[in-house]
């Protein structure tokens, strides 16, 4: 049986380790050891490539989710503090993404410097993932984005709404083919607002339909971003892919749609609660008395006996209740009633009220006089 000529390896990879060896050393065994060492290094290199690629993919996933939240909250008039917090998180994730990209690029440069050997020549090469690295683009200011969005909506609002109401894949494809200018961020942003408005108006079925079209547009934009092409040039690829039997892609679409509808319901609920609070505050401001107190709050703080007096509008009963209370406490309650407008002192009643008040005062004066005579 012939022996393998390991000396041919010297023509492929030469290093300082492979200088002439001592004649007593088993050269074939030495080459086998070196071969195993190269295999181990290749496996370690491949594992590092996979780890870096996985890290970059996860970083981009988190960044995409955060950007969507920022977009939705900015468009739905959310608390500026919450939006600012999310934007800070977005900047942090962008930095992490750049760090992963740099590490992966450095790793690939190391790969190019690695010498060829029998293992790399006899196989297809390293198993590596191709990751599209987006160039650093100057970001638009919030003011510029708002102006651009407003101008676009004023011009194409009718067309955007029509697209939002479509149901069939073929109808959407044909409409975008005839109106390719709609394939942009502005359309997606308007559809998000439209969904929240519909949910606030309790038009739930219609919201779900527009939500479907919103995710269609967002998937097209994500595809364009990954391919680094204009969205108008790749929307047909999205429809071709979603209409095939690619179950994994369809599941991803449905999962994102379900998640988006949940976020819309949450945003709508927050908006309704915010509107109710604003309305209640406006009504409270209207109720405030001359001293700046809310009559409802003051009424609730009164003792039950005093509340009954105001319920029955019985002045005499109120006088009786006050006369039995601690003077300091009675004074405090009446002061609050005046400041809230619940009690208006020195008011000018009708003539009948004046007569009743005069007769009441006369009776009050007569009682002590009769008591004095009896004494």
N, C-alpha and C positions, 0 to 999 in steps of 0.2 A: 504494500500500500504506500503510495507516494505521500510525502510530507508537504504540508502547506508552506509555501515560501513567504514567510512573514517579512522578509526584507523589502517587499514592494511597498510596505507602509511608509518606509523612509522617504519615498518620493511624494507622499501626500502630506504628511505632517512631520516636521522636524523641529525639535526643541533641544535645549541644552541637556535635557535628561537622556537624549538618544544619541549621545556621542558613542564612540567605539567602546564596547563593553569588554570586560576581561574574558579571555577564552574559556575560563572555567565556569562562567555563568551560563545558565540555561537560557539562551536568547529567546526561544519561542515562549517560555513561561513568562519572561519579562514583558514581552509584547502583549501577552494575554492580560497581565496585570494592568498594563497601561491602557489597554482597550477598555477594561472594566472601569477604570478611573474616569475615562472620557465619557462613558455611558452614564456614570453617576453624575458627572458635571452637567451633562445635557439634560438629564431628568430634573436636576435641581433648577437649572435655568428655565425649563419649561414650566415647572411649578411656580416659579417667581413670576413668569409672564402671566400665567392664569390668575394668580393672586392680585397682580396689579390691574389686570383687565376687570376682574370682579369688583375691585375697590372703586375703579373709575365708573363702572356701570351703576353701582349702588349710589355713588355720590351724585351722579346725574339724575337718578330716579328721585332722590330726596329733593334736589334742586328743582326739578320739574313740578313736583307736588307743591313745594313752597311757592313757586312762581304762580301757579294756578290759584292758590289761596289768596295771594297778594292781589292778583287780578280781580278775583271775585269780590273781595272785601272792599277794594278801592272803588269798584263800580257800584256797590250796593250801599254806599254812604255809611260804612261801619265806623266804629270808634277809631279816631286817628291814632290813639295810643297803641291799639292792637295792630293796626296796619304798620305803624312805625316799627313795632317789635318784630313783625314778620319780615319787613324789609331788611332789618339788621341781620336776621337769620339767613336771608337770601344772600346777602353780601358774604357772610361767613361760608356758606355752601359754595359760592362761586370761587372763593379762594381755595377751598378744599379741592374743587374740581381741577383748577389749574395746577395744584400741587401733584395730583394723581397723573395728570397729562404729562407733566415734566418728568416724573419718575418713569413713566412708561416709555417716553422718548429716549431718556438716558439709557434705559435697559435695552432698547432696540439698537442704539448705537453700539453698545457692547456686543450685541449679537453679530453686527456687521463686521466687527473686528476679529471675531473668533475664526481661527484657521479651519480650513476644510480637512476632513479626515474620511476614512473608509465608511464610518457610520452615516455621515451626512451626505456622502456621495451616493451611497447605495439605497437611500430612502428618499422620500419626498421632501425631507427637510423638517425643520422645526414646525410644530403645530402652533400656529399663532393666530390670534384674533385681530382683525382689522378694525381699528377704532378711528372714526372720522374725527379729527381734531378741528374744532371751529376756530376761525381766526378771531382775535380780539377786535370787536367792533365798538365804535364809540356809541354809548348809550344815549337815547333821546331823553330829554328832561321830561318831567311829569307834565309841565305846561305844554310842551310841544306835542306830546302824545294826546293830551286832551283836545288841543286845537285840531289835530289831524283826525281824531275820532269824530269830533263834532261836525267837521266839514264833510267827511265821508258819509255820515249818517244823514245829514241834510240832503245830500245828493242822491243816495241810493236806499233810503229807508224802506220804500215800497218794495223794491226788489229783494231786500234782505228778509222782510216779513214773508214774502211769497216763498222763498227758499225754506224758511222755518216751518212752513205748513205742509211741505211735501212729505210723502210717506214711502214711496217705492225707490229702490236704488237707481233704477233706470231713469226715473223722472228727475232725480237729483243730478245724475250724471249729465243728462241732456241740458238741464237748466244751467249748470255751471259751465258747460261747453259753450252755451250761448251768452253767458254772462261771466266770463272768467275773471273780470275785475273784482268779483265778490270773494274770490279765494284769497283772503287776507285776515290779519289779526283783528281789524276793525269789525268785520262781520261776526267773528267769534265773540268779541266783546259785547256787541249789541245783542246777540242771541242770549248771552248770559243774563243781561239785564232784563231782557224780554221774559225769560223763564221765571225770574224772581218776581216780576210784576204780575205775571199770570198766577203764580202761587199765592201771592198776597190777595189777589182778587178771587181766590178759591176756584180758579179754573184749572183744576188738577189734571184732567185728561189732556187738555190742550198744552199744559206745561210739559207733560211727559213727551208729547210729540215734538215740541220745539227743542227739548233737551236732547232728543235723539239726533236732530240735525246739528245741534251745537257740538256734540261729540264727533260727528262726521267731519265737521270743519276743523276741530282740534286735532283729529287723527291725521288729516291731510297736512296740516301745518307741522306736526311732529315728523311726518314722513319727509317733508321738504327739508326740515332742519337736519335730519340724519343724513340725507343725500346731498346736502349743501346745494340745493337748487331752488329756483323760484317756485313757490307753491302752485302757480298757474301751470307749471310744466310737469307736475307729477300727480295731479288729482285723479287722472284716469288710472294710474297705477293703484291707487287706494281702492277704487271701485272694483278693479280687476281682482285684487287680492281678497277683498271682503266678500265677493260673490262666489269665490271658489270654495272648495271643501277644506280650507285651512282652518280647522277647528280651533287651534290654539289662538290664532289671530282673532277669530270671532268671539272666543271666550274673553280675550283681553278687552275687546270692544264692549261687550256686555257688562263686564265688571266695572269698567270706567263709567259707563252710562249709569249703572245703578248707584255708584258712589257719587256721581255728579248730582243725581236727583236728590239724594239724601242731603248734600250740601245746600242745594237750592231750598229745600224745605226748612233747613236750619236757618239760612239767611232770611227767608221770608218771615219766619217766626220772630227772629230778632228785630226785624224792621217793624212788624206789627206791634211788638211790645214797646219799642222805642216811640212809635207814633202815639200809642195809648198813653204813655207817660207824659209826652209833650202836651197832649190834649188835656189830661188831668191837671197838669201844671198851669195851663192857660185858664182853665175853669177855676182853679184855686186862686189865681191872681185876681180874677174878676170878683171873687167872693170876699176878698180881704177887706176888713173894716178899716175905719180911720186910724186905728193904732197898728195896722199891719198884721192882725191876727185873723186866722181862718175861723169863721163862725161854726163850721162843722167840728173842727178840732176842739174849740172851746166848749161847745154843747156836750161833746162826749166826756169832757173832763169834769162836768158839773155833777153834784150829788143827784141821785135819782129823784129826790123830792123837788129840786129846782128844775130838772128836766121836765117833770110833769107840769109845772107852772107854765113853761114856755109852750109845751104841747097843747095845753088847754087855753093858752093866752089869758090866764087868770092873774090879774095884777094883785088883787087882794090876797090870793093864795100865796103869791110870791112874797108879799110883805110879811105874811104870817110865818113863812118858812125862814125868812131872813132874820126875823125877830128872835127865833129860837136857836139860831146858829151862833157860834163864837164870832164876836164882832170883827176880829182880824180876818178870819176865814171868809166871812160874808163880804167884807170890803174887797178882798182879793178877787173873789169870784165875780162880783159886780163890776170891778175895774176891767177884768178880762172880757166880760160881756159887752161893755161899752166900747173897748178897743177893737172888738171883732164886729161891731155893728149889730150884735144880737139884741142889745138893749140900747135904745136911743133916748137919752135924757132930754128934758125940756122940749119935747116934740109938741107940735100944735095939732091937737086932735080935732075931730069934727065937733059941731055944736052939741050934738047929742052926747058925745063923750065928755065934753066940758061940763054939761049939766050933771051927768052921772058922777063925774069926779067931784063937783061942788057938793052934791048931796052926800057923797061918801065922806067928804071931809067934815061936813056938818055933823054927820052921825058920829064920826070919830071924836069930835069936840064935845058933843052932847053927852056921850057916855061918861066921861070923867065928872061932868057937872052933876048928873043924876046921882052918881056914887057919893059925891060930896054932900048933897042934900040928905041922903039916907044916913050918912054919918052923923 
